[in-house]
Amino acid sequence: MSVATLLEGKEICICAGAGGVGKTTTSAAIAVGMARRGLKVAVLTIDPARRLANSLGLPELGNEERRIELDAPGELWAMMLDAKSTFDEIVEKHAPDAGTRDAVLSNRIYKELSTAVAGSQEYMAMEKLHELHEEGGYDLLVLDTPPSRNALDFLDAPDRLSRFIDSRSLQFFLAPSRTGLKIFSRGTGLVFSVLKRVTGIDLLQDLSDFFASFGDMAQGFRERAKAVKQLLADDRTTFLLVTSPAHEAVEEAKFFRDRLEESGMPFGGVIVNRMHVEADVDDPGVPDGLDPELERKLVDNFEDFHALALRDRQNVERLTGDIGDRPLVIVPYLDDDIHDLEGIEAINDHLFATGAAAQTGAE
Amino acid sequence: MGKTTVALALGLAAARRGLRTIVCEVAHQDRFSRLMGREGVGYEETEIADNLGAISLDQQHTLEEWVTYQLPSRRLAGLLYRNGIFQHLTSAAPGIKELVTIGKIWELAQLHRKTKDARPYDFVVVDSPASGHGLGMLRAPRTFADIARVGPIRHQADRIHEFIVSNKTGVLAVALPEEMPVNETLEYSEEIAAFRGELDAVVMNALYPERFTDEEIESLNGHGGPAVRAAVTEHHRYLGQQAELERLKSGVGSVPLTCLPFLFVPELGLDEVTQLSHTLEEQLA
């Protein structure tokens, strides 16, 4: 199975999985491979660790897509999400007037929240995905997500934001201190007084100013959140789970797959990286006439790798049984670290089932 | 990177030395149980070995407990916690999850525990989220202290932040001997230094042993077969790993560095983690 087949007709490919399984490299490799097949592709990472630039052999990447030189019929673009810049750009773009824009950008709570990595990352990833999909003119967006549990926060982000803005909650915070409360029931008034004990009255007032500064822009956030939620569940999107053949990573992939199904998001298939294939035979086939000491070492070493190969095969079989009819693509443990386009080509022999790998790598 | 394994090994080592210790995971993954070959560890503090407790934090319990500690009665806490407006706000607000998580970790480390009937710990080991999100968690109290300016949240967030940046807290980075993980570790090392001072230790995890000399590998030239191929592969990776180890060493400078071996077993269990805990204990002591 080639990843190209999996991605036919897709506009968004989201790579998810546990930490340390090669998600970033796989995302970069998929983007390169699809650009080679003539598409205009952008790969973006929302993981705050800066590995994507690394895997493309670049010193750095920023919040704007950057074209990567590639001798290919398509185009390859890459970017790394910067939550703060994205947030600022959105405010600048959607503020109805300069007064609103300045009020938000200079709000103290806005400055703190937009700079803090924790949490705002997911909302901005959502916004960026929306923007690139609507306006970028790309055939395919490849998204590299943070390790699973944090990636789930990304999937939930549209709902969490919409719920807050949709419900009475936002109204509550817009008018906390005085007259506004009259529109709420006595129960809500009680909640307000309890909340005040937790936060202090000043924080509630500051929050009120913060939400008020957004004015009508809040509805825009809600609409884009809803659009992204639909997009994530759409046929044009596919989630590829990236895993290593280690037990824990496989379990994490299964967990994530279940979560995708629960939330009605399209699960495309699994990519298993770093498969130990070098000793997946029973006979070590030690050559004759070697020094006995070296022969012993060869056998010991072979047996160690053989055990890993067996484990990997068993874990992958378990995974295959579990994912039903969805495809599974295997990339062997390659000898060299992947840190440039050349290394990515070696991976793509397997991901896109080209060359010699077509016979051995993709079953 | 093997953070969970290293966290558990560190916990075992501390417990053996007589420190009452707890290992704490933050994303409700229950990985410690599997490594220990036992039943699930949840939000209850659970004894998993002599002197060693474990807890698995999840957002729901952590937030509920946090609210309870802020208010004089359970009734008031329940009123707030079950309120829709409060739930919508806390699930939508960036960083709340990180704040209550680090708050709970702080609580575990206090001499006078807020948790009813809970005993104090001498040592709390946290299996933190990956580098970027892990830093986000450590920074959350500072962020919320600045957001709140004054009042109870400010007061509490300040205390937690001071604890994190004090010498009562140590940060240990776990790396793997490959290019990208080493880059990530070096980057993390810089960011943590800017935030709270140098890393306290770095662990290079899963290093292959030196099995063959260059001469032995050369002497295999012209031979084929699975065992020879496996030997050549092993040696090649070994050399690559050593180069990454050197790069990490020079990158982290004076930060103490400990190496752990790659263990050629299908799956790590209690025996292997215990073995690693002895290595850590010898090297970090």
Interface residues (C-beta under 8 A of the other chain):
Chain A: G19 G20 T24 T25 D47 P48 A49 R50 R51 N54 S55 R108 I109 E112 L113 T115 A116 V117 A118 G119 S120 Q121 E122 Y123 P146 P147 R149 N150 D153 R160 L161 R163 F164 S167 R168 S169 F172 F173 T188 L190 V191 V194 L195 R197 V198 T199 G200 I201 D202 L203 D206 A246 H247 E248 E278 A279 V281 D283 P284 G285 V286 P287 L290 D291 L294 K297 L298 V299 D300 N301 F302 D304 F305 H306 A307 L308 L310 R311 D335 D336 D337 H339
Chain B: M1 A27 H28 Q29 R31 R34 V67 Q70 L71 L76 L79 L80 N83 G84 I85 F86 H88 L89 S91 A92 A93 P94 G95 I96 K97 E98 P129 A130 S131 G132 H133 L135 G136 M137 R139 A140 T143 D146 I147 A148 R149 V150 G151 P152 I153 R154 L176 E178 E179 M180 P181 N183 E184 E187 Y188 R211 F212 E216 S219 L220 H223 G224 G225 P226 A227 V228 R229 A230 A231 T233 E234 H236 R237 G240 F264 V265 P266 E267
